[in-house]
Amino acid sequence: MLASTLLLAGQTMLTTAHAMPISPSRASIQLAQSEAEPTLPVEASLEPGTYTNHFFEFTLQFPEAWAIADQTVTEEMQEVGLDALAGEDETLRTLGETALVRTYNLLTISPHPLGAPVESNPNLLIIAEQVNAAPGVQTGEDYLFHMQRWMEAGQLPYTVLQNPYTVDLGGQTFYRLDASLDLFGVPVRQSYLTTIDSGYALTLILSGYEGEMEQLDAIVESMQF
């Protein structure tokens, strides 16, 4: 548990601070849609500037011009994130690979396609990790407690700026953890917002420079359940 979140988070940090050689995304993310009762976290629909998740029953507004990464890109993000987090530690690598099996990538958005030749590219990633096998994880705070332990064990030099605290997003209680990472001599901010819903840890990961976090926060605050 938790490893998959940091794998993807590590890659979004790298993408924010420095252009990465990730293949370009297609025009839209692959979203599962069904008229039946949604049974998987990926069941969602997308309209210009609006993402609607039918499983968790929430909507999110974002700038229409922003790029949406497809599944191929997020899978490549996982591979790069695994290398960045685990390094030569085979135990962490094995745990990370196992965690990815339980994790769904719901949405990844950024002003430019991931890997674009730009100075910075703040991004928002939404994932859901199944936590039924961890009955002790009852709240987002519990989940983020383990997240901090992974930060300490991983190869990336994270600094936790503030211990988890509660925030309300569209009527749902999330816990937020703020962290920083020095990459290529540049401090990059990252925030994790997690709630437990329907047996999943629903997590939003915001990555950007200090001055870019306000825009990402505004997008997250548009969330409605």
N, C-alpha and C positions, 0 to 999 in steps of 0.2 A: 504494500500500500504506500501511496505518496510518491514512490519513485517516479512514476510516469509523469506526475505533475511537474516535478523538478526537471525531468528530461526535457519536456517541452518548454518549460520556463527558461532553462539554460539556453536553449536555442533562440528564443525570442529576445533574450538579452543580447546575444551575439548579433542578431539581425538588426537590432536597434542601434547598436554602437558601431557597426561596421558592415559594409555590404558583404553578403555571403553568397557563394556560388550555388544557389538553389534554382532548379529549373523553373521557368515562368509558369504562373497559374493559368488555368483555363478561365473562361468568362464567368463561370459561376461554380459555387461549391456543389458537390453532390449531396442533395438533401433527400431523405426518405419521406414520402408522402403516402398517406393511406386514408380511406374513408372510414376504416374500422378503428376501434379503440387503440390508441398508440400503445405499443408494448416495448419499444426501445427508445433510449434517449435521443437517437439521431433523427427521429421522426419530426420533421419541421418543414416550414415553407419559407420562401424568400421573395420579397417584393423590393423594389428600389428603396433603399434606406431603411428597410424594416425586416428583422429576422423574427420569426415566430416559432417557438418550440412547442409542439403539441403534447409531448410527453410530460414536461415539467410545467406546461401551461404558462409561458411567459413570452413577452415581446421585448425587443430591444431596437432602439432607433440609432442609426449611425449615418454619417455623411454619404450621400449616394455615390459620390466620386471615389470613395475608398475601394481598395482592391480586396477581393475575397479569395482566400487560398483554397484550393481544392484538396481532395484526399491525398493525391500524390505528393503534394508539397508538404502536408503535415506529416506524412510518413517519413519523408526525408528529414524533416525537423526532428523527429524522434531519434533517428540514427545519429545525427550530429549532436543532439542533446545528450544522448547516452555516452558518446565519446567524451564530451566535455565534463559531464558529471562524474563518471566512473573512472576515467583515465585508465590506469593499469590494474585497478582493483577489480578482480574477477568476481568477487562476492557481490559488490555493488552492481556490476554489470548483469549478473544472473538475476538478482532481485529486480532490477529495472526491466529486464526483458519479460519477466513473469508479470509484473504490474501492468505492462502495456496491454496484455491480453484482456484485462478487466476494464480498460479505459476506452471511452468514446470521445473522439474529437468532434465537437459540435460546430464551432465557428472560429475562424481566424481572420481578422480584418486589420488593415493598415492603410495609411495614405497612399503608399506605393506597393506594387507587387513585392513580395518577399525576395530579397536578393537584388533589388534594383540598385543601380549605381548612384546612390544618394548619400549625403552625409549622415542622415539619421532617418529612421522609419519606425516611429512609435507604433505599438500594436496591441491588440486585445485578443486574447485567446480564451475560449470557453470550452471546458472539458467536463466529463462526468466519469467518475471512477466508482465501480461497484464496491460497496463496503459491507455487504451482508456477512462476509466471513470475519469481520472485525466488530463484534457486538459492542465492544467498549467505545466505539466511535459513535457517539450519540449526537454531537453538535459539531458545527464548523470549528469551534475552538479546539475540540478533541483532535480533529483532523490536522489543524495547523500546529498543534503541539508536536505531532510526529513529523510534520513538515520541517520544523526547526531542527529536529534531530538529524534529518537527512541533509539539511544545509551544513550542519557541523561535520557530518561524516563525508560529504562529497569533496570533489577536487576544486570546485569553484569557491573563491574567497568571499562568501556572502557576509554581510553585516546586517543584523536585524536592527531596524531603527526604532521599532515600537512593538511591544507584545500585542497579541491579538485583542481586538476590541470590537464591540458590536456596531453594526450599521444596518439601517433599514433600507431595503431596495424594493420598492413597489409593494410594500406590505409584508415582505419576507425578511426574517432576521438572518443576516450573514455575519460572519466574523472576518475581520480584516487584519492581515499581517503585512507590514511595510518593511522592505529590505532594500539594500543597495549592494552594488557589485562594481568593482573597479576593473574596467576592461580597456586594454590598450591605453592606459593612463587616463581614462575618462570615466567618471562616476555615472552609473546608470541606475535608475530607480526601478523597483519592481514591487507591485502590490498583489496580494492574493486575497480574494474574497470567496469564502466557502460557506455553504449551507448543506445540511443533510436532508435529502428529499427522496422518498420512494426507494430507499435502499442504496442511494447513490450520493457521493460527495460531488455536488455541483460547484465548480470552481471557475472564477473569472480571474485571469492573470493579465495585469496591466504592465507594460514595459515601455520605458521611455526616459529621456533626459528630464531633469528637474522641471524645466519650463514646459514640458510636453504633457505632464501628468494631469494638468487641469482639464485638457480636452478629453483625455481618456476617462477621467472621472465623470465628466458631463455625459458621456455616452452611457456609462454604467448606470448613472442616476436616472436614465430614461427607462430603465427596466421596470416592467409592470407584470405582476402575477394576477 
